[in-house]
């Protein structure tokens, strides 16, 4: 397969700049996911890699070769779109073989490649069927098979699971992860779903308003978010962000008075901080336990079996969520006492940048 480098990629549509100096180095055989909200530029960036859009500035290098001005078919890439884009009048075999037919590949080699792709994707017994006779997941596998037979240097996926129902998306996540290992392929995958990003990626690129907020492994982003945006985007349920003010600070950290009531003493680097600074404390719902220190007015309870999600507010107006044990005693309308380990919290300054913790929980990337 191949490495992929993006050097200072920018893109403008008229006066609107949608990508700003994107620099990324994707390793050989790596599965990288671009994730972010709608309009952040992730699909535009993927289309630039594919050659379907032209960058306003910057270079695209695949396996050491500058392909910035190369035609899409000359880049050694293959792209799977959100739409399956299958030919309804052709069989599964003919759909998978179509790009090889266009290349006028000899029939014996064409057949061998299609058979190999079908075996990988568990479609061998479906090769004679038409797309209309397949399920949504099977159609998506046909679209992926059409990419596999081309033997590209880099696979590109543009939200390929968004048209599937929730259960099938979960199954296809597993299948794509297995496919990546089988092919030892370099893959770049676009999604707005952070669960897909967390479960499938070797590394994640978090995009926000056309800029890279952070690039790292899923657990790096989860445990060490660089900004408030990344912290709030990665993790399910979303991280609680509680406004506060620095009441005191010394060499050991800062004491923060929370807008919803209560005080937390956080072991963070105080460089550049001062008493009276406005900050936000990030608390993941799963780091909360029944106890004391924070009082949440419970408004909604969701019991999911192994976990109970309690939604409510601190101090009446600061939205808050706690992920508790499935058998936790929590009822709508009550005030719930909660505790949290300060070392597990995150602190963000007024610009949304993280104030680094002095000691962080151990994690495995």
GILINTA-V884312 format. One record per backbone hydrogen bond with DSSP energy under -0.5 kcal/mol. NH is the residue of the N-H (numbers start at 1). CO is the residue of the C=O. If there is no record, write none. Layout:
nh:NH co:CO
nh:NH co:CO
This chain:
nh:2 co:153
nh:4 co:26
nh:5 co:61
nh:6 co:24
nh:7 co:5
nh:7 co:59
nh:8 co:6
nh:9 co:22
nh:10 co:57
nh:11 co:19
nh:13 co:16
nh:14 co:12
nh:16 co:13
nh:17 co:15
nh:18 co:11
nh:18 co:16
nh:19 co:11
nh:20 co:210
nh:21 co:19
nh:22 co:9
nh:23 co:21
nh:24 co:6
nh:26 co:4
nh:30 co:27
nh:32 co:30
nh:32 co:187
nh:33 co:203
nh:34 co:189
nh:35 co:33
nh:35 co:205
nh:36 co:191
nh:40 co:37
nh:45 co:41
nh:46 co:42
nh:47 co:43
nh:48 co:44
nh:49 co:45
nh:50 co:46
nh:51 co:47
nh:52 co:47
nh:53 co:47
nh:56 co:10
nh:57 co:10
nh:59 co:7
nh:61 co:5
nh:62 co:65
nh:63 co:3
nh:63 co:61
nh:65 co:62
nh:67 co:60
nh:67 co:65
nh:68 co:60
nh:70 co:67
nh:74 co:71
nh:75 co:72
nh:77 co:72
nh:78 co:154
nh:80 co:156
nh:81 co:79
nh:88 co:86
nh:90 co:87
nh:92 co:129
nh:93 co:127
nh:95 co:91
nh:96 co:92
nh:97 co:93
nh:98 co:94
nh:98 co:95
nh:100 co:97
nh:101 co:97
nh:102 co:98
nh:103 co:99
nh:104 co:101
nh:105 co:100
nh:110 co:106
nh:111 co:107
nh:112 co:108
nh:113 co:109
nh:114 co:110
nh:115 co:111
nh:116 co:112
nh:117 co:113
nh:118 co:114
nh:119 co:115
nh:120 co:116
nh:121 co:117
nh:122 co:119
nh:123 co:118
nh:124 co:118
nh:126 co:123
nh:127 co:123
nh:127 co:124
nh:129 co:126
nh:131 co:90
nh:133 co:130
nh:134 co:131
nh:139 co:135
nh:140 co:136
nh:141 co:137
nh:142 co:138
nh:143 co:139
nh:144 co:140
nh:145 co:141
nh:146 co:142
nh:147 co:143
nh:147 co:144
nh:148 co:144
nh:149 co:145
nh:150 co:147
nh:151 co:148
nh:152 co:147
nh:153 co:76
nh:154 co:76
nh:155 co:186
nh:156 co:78
nh:157 co:188
nh:158 co:80
nh:159 co:157
nh:159 co:190
nh:162 co:159
nh:164 co:161
nh:169 co:165
nh:170 co:166
nh:171 co:167
nh:172 co:168
nh:173 co:169
nh:174 co:170
nh:175 co:171
nh:176 co:172
nh:177 co:173
nh:178 co:174
nh:179 co:175
nh:180 co:176
nh:181 co:177
nh:182 co:178
nh:183 co:179
nh:184 co:180
nh:185 co:180
nh:186 co:153
nh:187 co:30
nh:187 co:185
nh:188 co:155
nh:189 co:32
nh:190 co:157
nh:191 co:34
nh:194 co:192
nh:197 co:193
nh:198 co:194
nh:199 co:195
nh:200 co:196
nh:201 co:197
nh:202 co:31
nh:203 co:31
nh:204 co:216
nh:205 co:33
nh:206 co:204
nh:206 co:214
nh:207 co:35
nh:207 co:205
nh:208 co:211
nh:210 co:40
nh:211 co:208
nh:213 co:206
nh:213 co:211
nh:214 co:206
nh:216 co:204
nh:221 co:217
nh:222 co:218
nh:223 co:219
nh:224 co:220
nh:228 co:352
nh:231 co:227
nh:232 co:228
nh:233 co:229
nh:234 co:230
nh:239 co:231
nh:240 co:283
nh:242 co:240
nh:242 co:281
nh:243 co:241
nh:244 co:279
nh:245 co:257
nh:246 co:277
nh:247 co:245
nh:247 co:255
nh:248 co:255
nh:250 co:253
nh:253 co:250
nh:254 co:266
nh:255 co:248
nh:256 co:254
nh:256 co:264
nh:257 co:245
nh:258 co:256
nh:258 co:262
nh:259 co:243
nh:261 co:258
nh:264 co:256
nh:266 co:254
nh:266 co:264
nh:268 co:266
nh:269 co:356
nh:273 co:270
nh:276 co:246
nh:277 co:274
nh:279 co:244
nh:280 co:348
nh:281 co:242
nh:282 co:280
nh:282 co:346
nh:283 co:240
nh:283 co:281
nh:287 co:284
nh:288 co:285
nh:289 co:339
nh:291 co:337
nh:294 co:338
nh:296 co:294
nh:296 co:336
nh:297 co:313
nh:298 co:296
nh:298 co:334
nh:299 co:311
nh:300 co:311
nh:302 co:309
nh:303 co:301
nh:304 co:302
nh:304 co:307
nh:306 co:304
nh:308 co:324
nh:309 co:302
nh:310 co:308
nh:310 co:322
nh:311 co:300
nh:311 co:309
nh:312 co:320
nh:313 co:297
nh:314 co:318
nh:315 co:295
nh:317 co:314
nh:318 co:314
nh:319 co:317
nh:320 co:312
nh:322 co:310
nh:323 co:285
nh:324 co:308
nh:324 co:322
nh:326 co:306
nh:328 co:325
nh:330 co:328
nh:333 co:298
nh:334 co:331
nh:336 co:296
nh:336 co:334
nh:338 co:294
nh:339 co:289
nh:341 co:287
nh:342 co:340
nh:344 co:341
nh:345 co:342
nh:346 co:282
nh:347 co:355
nh:348 co:280
nh:349 co:353
nh:352 co:349
nh:354 co:226
nh:355 co:347
nh:356 co:354
nh:358 co:267
nh:359 co:267
nh:365 co:363
